[in-house]
Amino acid sequence: MTKSNNEWVPEVGDEFEFKQPQQDSLMWKQSVARYVGDNLIIGYHEDLEWAISIGCNIFRQIKTEAEKRREFLRVDLGNSLSMAGFIGSHTDDARLDKLIDSGWIKPKPLTDDVISKLHHPNSKVFAARIESYVHGELD
């Protein structure tokens, strides 16, 4: 693996994403490295060829679905806790990872319609249904 400014740079044949540092995080472009030189990468994607300057761009490996889900959970949990005042910053990744690793799931919202749908005359059955719904086990 080539390194540039302590960042990962793809090798020939690697699938990767790239963007300029000042661009929004939604601006990542996908590519496959066809040529990697000291200062330049030639990549292609969907019949387009890119000349990508190593010094002016950030590179990352394409995330797996599991990595994408974990990143979404981290951002979602961080935002929720920040708004509630439980965490000073949503960027406290170590704390968020610990919560996610312990099995945290985002509870589903409990609305009047859901309560009506899950209602049962037996309060224990009703409570169990509500708990299962909030934990995402029921639709």
N, C-alpha and C positions, 0 to 999 in steps of 0.2 A: 504494500500500500504506500502510495506517495503521500507525503505530508506537506501542507502549505499553511503557514501561519498557525500551526498546531491544529489544523482542521483536516478531516478526512477528504481525500481526493480519490475518485474512482479509478480503477484500472480498466484496461481494454476489455470489453465484453460485459462490464458491470452495468446493471440498471441503477439509475440514480435520479435524484431531484436536485435542482439548483435554483438559486435566485441571488439577486444583489442584496447586500446587507440592509440597505435602507428600504427595500420593498416590503410591503405588507406580507404577513405570514401566509396569506392566501395566494401569493404570486409564485409559488414553487412550480417549476416546469419539469416534466419527466423527460428522461433521455436515456440512451444506451451509449456508452463510450465506444467510439470506433477508433480513436487515436488519442493518446495521452502523451503530451510533451512536457517540457519543463514549465512552460507558461501558458499552454493552450490545450484545450480538450476539444476534439471534434466529436459531437454526439448527434444522434438522430432519433426521431420519434415521429411516427405517422407521416412518413415520406418527407419530413423536414430535416434539414441538417443544420446544426448549430455550431458556430465557432465560439467557444466559451473560454473567457480569460480566467485563469486560475486565481490570479491576484485580486480580481474584482468581484468574485462570486463566492457564495457559500454552497457547499455540497453536502448531501446526506444520502444515506442508503434509503431505498424505498421501504416504508414501514409495512410490517405484516398486519393482517386484520387484528390480531391480538394486541399489537402495539398501538394501533389506532384506537381500539376500544379503551385501552388503559389510559391513553393520553386524554381521550374524551372524559373518562371518569375523573381523572386528576383535575382537569380544568373545571368540570361541573361541580365536583366536591369542593374545590378551592373557592370557587365563586360563591357557593352556598354558605360556606363557613365564614368567608370574609364578610358577606352581607349581614350575617348573624352576629358578627363580632367575636367569633371563637378563635380565629386565627388572624394574626396581624397582617399577613400577606398571602395571597393565593399562590405565591411562588415558593412556598415552603414545601418543596417536593418530598423531602425525607418524611415529614409528618403525614403528608397526603398518601405517600406510598405505604406507610405503616397502616393507616386506616383501610386502604384498599386491600392490602394483603390480609388484614384481619377479617375480610369478608363483607365490607361495607357495600351496600347497594342503595341506589337512590330510591326512596319510597315513592310509590305512585300517589298522586293527589286523590284525596277522598272527597268526593262531591255528593250532593244530595241524590243525584241519579244513581250513583254507585251504591250508596247506602240503601236506597229503595230496592235495587236489583239484588243485593246480597241479604236483605232482611230475612230473618227466620224467627219464629216464635220462641225457640229455645235460645236463651241469651248466650250460652256457651258455644253453640253452633254458630250463632251470629258473630260472636267475637272472633272465633276461629276463622270464619270467612273473611272478616275485615282484615285480620292479620295476614292471611294468605294473599289477599289482594294487594295490600300495601307493600308486601315484600316481593310482589311481581309473580307470584305463583298462580294467580287467577287473572283472567281477562275481564 
